[in-house]
């Protein structure tokens, strides 16, 4: 069971509210981990196990992104409202509201990892480290790999998917059953699905506004506004130690993760062999070991370089081209 939160609340965000929960003491002096869930249009529930970091004194902040969970629901807003900029602004607002903007670590999972990378590329002064879990560096790359994974499904499953997608009947029971074959291979391999994961899945089903607008009907049929989005041109600017996590059977295949490894100057990559898209639920002990070791290094080094791929950090406009201290080039 996840640790009991010491605070729950909402942060005003324009005319809306962002729901959050804090596990652990933000006044402890330990750098908190801020958790960005996937989707877009998901909820924090499936990532609740990360709250266990608080048992060792590490504060953990979960939140539901706008449009879902405990945050303001806006089912009547159109696609033009749901933008990456909106969710970037929401994150910045939450960091300020909770008073952690000068000292924090980001953990982003799936879409949350792309969002975290985009945030980190601005080099915010308070960011101490970054974890990108099960995230592609670009949606075009993701779609290319989805085609590869789909072609490995049984022919009758693939036929069912294609038939319903062409007809626009992706809300039928037959389509869901075929979709589930993909999910059980590449999204969550634990059977039955864990309670926390199922809670998030049902939340999306209850209000799919954001998910449908930005993604589409499911993980592998992406027809929403994000279908052309990429952070590849942004990630070379990330200048904090970064941990990549993915699963051997992940829908975020190695090819979709590779640009992070190639372009982030200070990075390491852990592939969990028995996992797909949610290794924190599929291999919790191994996942926790990898994550806590990385966080301990951040504490011990004060944010200096960790072993990994090396590259020079490009300069932002107006900056010196000299590599930052700790960068490997």
Rosetta blueprint (number, residue, H / E / L):
1 X L
2 X L
3 X L
4 X L
5 X L
6 X L
7 X E
8 X E
9 X E
10 X E
11 X E
12 X E
13 X E
14 X L
15 X L
16 X E
17 X E
18 X E
19 X E
20 X E
21 X E
22 X E
23 X E
24 X L
25 X L
26 X L
27 X L
28 X L
29 X L
30 X L
31 X L
32 X E
33 X E
34 X E
35 X E
36 X E
37 X L
38 X L
39 X L
40 X L
41 X L
42 X L
43 X L
44 X L
45 X H
46 X H
47 X H
48 X H
49 X H
50 X H
51 X H
52 X H
53 X H
54 X H
55 X H
56 X H
57 X L
58 X L
59 X L
60 X E
61 X E
62 X E
63 X E
64 X E
65 X L
66 X L
67 X L
68 X L
69 X L
70 X L
71 X L
72 X L
73 X L
74 X L
75 X L
76 X L
77 X L
78 X L
79 X L
80 X L
81 X L
82 X L
83 X L
84 X H
85 X H
86 X H
87 X H
88 X H
89 X H
90 X H
91 X H
92 X H
93 X H
94 X H
95 X H
96 X H
97 X H
98 X L
99 X L
100 X L
101 X L
102 X L
103 X L
104 X E
105 X E
106 X E
107 X E
108 X E
109 X E
110 X L
111 X H
112 X H
113 X H
114 X H
115 X H
116 X H
117 X H
118 X H
119 X H
120 X H
121 X L
122 X L
123 X L
124 X L
125 X L
126 X L
127 X E
128 X E
129 X E
130 X E
131 X E
132 X E
133 X E
134 X L
135 X L
136 X L
137 X L
138 X E
139 X H
140 X H
141 X H
142 X H
143 X H
144 X H
145 X H
146 X H
147 X H
148 X H
149 X H
150 X H
151 X L
152 X L
153 X L
154 X L
155 X H
156 X H
157 X H
158 X H
159 X H
160 X H
161 X H
162 X H
163 X H
164 X H
165 X H
166 X H
167 X H
168 X L
169 X L
170 X L
171 X L
172 X L
173 X H
174 X H
175 X H
176 X H
177 X H
178 X H
179 X H
180 X H
181 X H
182 X H
183 X H
184 X H
185 X H
186 X H
187 X L
188 X L
189 X L
190 X L
191 X L
192 X L
193 X L
194 X L
195 X H
196 X H
197 X H
198 X H
199 X H
200 X H
201 X H
202 X H
203 X H
204 X H
205 X H
206 X H
207 X L
208 X L
209 X H
210 X H
211 X H
212 X H
213 X H
214 X H
215 X L
216 X E
217 X L
218 X L
219 X L
220 X L
221 X L
222 X E
223 X L
224 X L
225 X L
226 X L
227 X L
228 X L
229 X L
230 X E
231 X L
232 X L
233 X L
234 X L
235 X H
236 X H
237 X H
238 X L
239 X L
240 X L
241 X L
242 X E
243 X E
244 X E
245 X E
246 X E
247 X E
248 X L
249 X L
250 X L
251 X L
252 X L
253 X L
254 X H
255 X H
256 X H
257 X H
258 X H
259 X H
260 X H
261 X H
262 X H
263 X H
264 X L
265 X L
266 X L
267 X E
268 X E
269 X E
270 X E
271 X E
272 X E
273 X L
274 X L
275 X L
276 X L
277 X L
278 X L
279 X H
280 X H
281 X H
282 X H
283 X L
284 X H
285 X H
286 X H
287 X H
288 X H
289 X H
290 X H
291 X H
292 X H
293 X H
294 X H
295 X H
296 X H
297 X H
298 X H
299 X H
300 X H
301 X H
302 X L
303 X L
304 X L
305 X L
306 X L
307 X L
308 X L
309 X E
310 X L
311 X L
312 X L
313 X L
314 X L
315 X L
316 X L
317 X L
318 X L
319 X L
320 X L
321 X L
322 X L
323 X L
324 X L
325 X L
326 X L
327 X L
328 X L
329 X L
